[in-house]
Amino acid sequence: MRTILILLRKEFIMIFRDRTMLPIIFVMPLLQLLILVNAATFDMKNIKMFIIDKDHSATSLRLQNKFSGSPFFRIEDQSMNVEGGHNSLLKGNADVVLHLENGFEHDLMTEKQTKAQLLVNGINSRTAGLINAYTSNVIADFNKNVIIDNLHLKGDQMLQVNISSSFWFNPSLNYKNYMVPGILVILVTIIGMFLTALNIVREKELGTIEQINVTPIKKHQFVIGKLFPFWLIALFELAFGLTLGKLMFDIPIEGSLLVLFSFAAIYLLVILALGLFISVSAKTQQQVMFVTFFFMLVFILMSGLFTPENSMPIWAQRANAINPLAYFMRVNRMVLLKGSGFADIANEFISISVFALVSLSLAIWRYRKTK
Amino acid sequence: MKPVIAENISKHFKSTAALQHISFEVDKAEIFGLIGPDGAGKTTLFRILNTLLIPTEGTASVLGQDTIRDYKYIRHHVGYMPGRFSLYEDLSVEENLNFYATIFQTSIEENYSLIEKIYKQIEAFKDRKAGNLSGGMKQKLALSCALIHKPKLLFLDEPTTGVDAVSRKEFWSMLKDLKQHGITILVSTPYMDEAEQCDRVALMQSGHIMDIDKPAGIVSKFNHRLFAVYPENIYEALQLLKTSPITHTAQIFGQSIHWVPKENFSEAEILNFMHSNNLNYKVDSPNIEDCFMEMM
């Protein structure tokens, strides 16, 4: 026990003597939350629209006004020929082009239906889908008005099903509530994994491990001495990040923090063990950086930070069974937004505990003093 | 029981044989030197003896314990100073010493008498970070840390590499003091001139031990005539001597050339050769380096 304490003392002295450490611990979460949460927005505002109106009728103008009146659209420009629209799409001046043929109004009046063409920039399939949906919504609304006007009905005389929806767990569909818990997971993971992985390989590079190996320090003492400080720092980081999230974005904290932190504590064992494993297998900090970065990238992109897990292909969802980040991402959102308790995330708890056990044993087995 | 007994040790790294059939013994309270150039296998041998490597073949016993089976005992009772400075550079002098004392379950006070002479010289800098010490001071700190648990056997891997001449001299006198405390010292060095400081030496070359003896014993086995030649232009003379048919070996030694003529040439012929080439020379006694080169 005394050996572990002196190892921990040494580790903490060295961590806090490292000038880059304090900025990493305090500035990184602040910047990550500020930049990522504000930048990685899914909200569609200011969709740039180009209108080709060959009709110039009262109806086509009404449709145009419908778009310019919407907060989501900004009419960039309009022309009477097709080329203008195509060019603006090619140059990237427009996200979407609305094309109304000559006879737009005439067809509507005489044949009871008319056509409009929508050209959407599909480079980003996600935004393209959203633009399409938003535009269709506006046109559907426009349709309703046309029908009402033509039948000379009052609005409430028309029979229709009105859908009123409410979004549970995030009533205002505030994407920040969705992003902040996700970013927190990444933050905690980066801190835990990189710092652990770099720390041990650094002892190898400097040669200090050579001296340590010829001492009576036992394997488990060394491993605890190495992991505990970063475990503590990562947990602190989670608390710090949550506080920032609450203060800056007023994210909801519906569930119990005890549940969240218990899960994080076990989750971090997995992450630290992975870091330890990479670190004992590598020879230089450079190797560690590359390997860790590779794993982090795969884990993060698969975790469901941006793409909901449910919309991934089945094989990817299965593969996520071994992605620790996916578990924490899920649990963090469930606890914070939905208020899930121990019972609700029992499965995740069991899985992550098994994970922790396996990865820790692997890492300790891999660490050898004698070769 | 001899503190170190190595029996027929071989170590292979994949296809490279780093050590081949090494056997030797070290007596108690002896300074035993492993002398050899870089790549001779000195560090590998050290790492096997201090339980960091498992030999491919052969057995070693250190302090009467098997290096594989009883590694725990050995790690408690030996001190090791690796060739590279391997203390924590971010910790201060005192913190480093304290750290190593504590992990060996002892304290600085308890064994202060053993390290006093060495530590006194750096105590003034005890709050300075180890990384900011000079080479000689780092070496003293490393030695203090290796001694703080009062080891019975000390492994010093190239302790004087990269240290100035004065500090090297000091270092060897510190080792002689430690010997008085009954500590057995196994030291490796690539500097042939340091061999004279050891009680016994093993000359190592590409994984083999070529000879083990007292320094004087090794020198006495040199059975050639040896001359020190003092030419005006040392490189020209070296070329001349190397290509001459009467030369057995010729190599630069400081400001002179150590020259060994072939046995079948008489003194008169040698005198004649030297005069005709305008070279000053005198009879010299061989040193360890001459012996080493002769054995290669």
Interface residues (C-beta under 8 A of the other chain):
Chain A: R2 T3 I6 L7 K10 I13 M14 R17 D18 L206 G207 T208 I209 E210 Q211 N213 V214 T215 P216 I217 K369 T370 K371
Chain B: N50 T51 L52 L53 I54 Y71 K72 R75 H76 V78 Y80 P82 R84 F85 S86 L87 Y88 E89 D90 L91 E95 F99 Y100 T102 I103 F104 Q105 C145
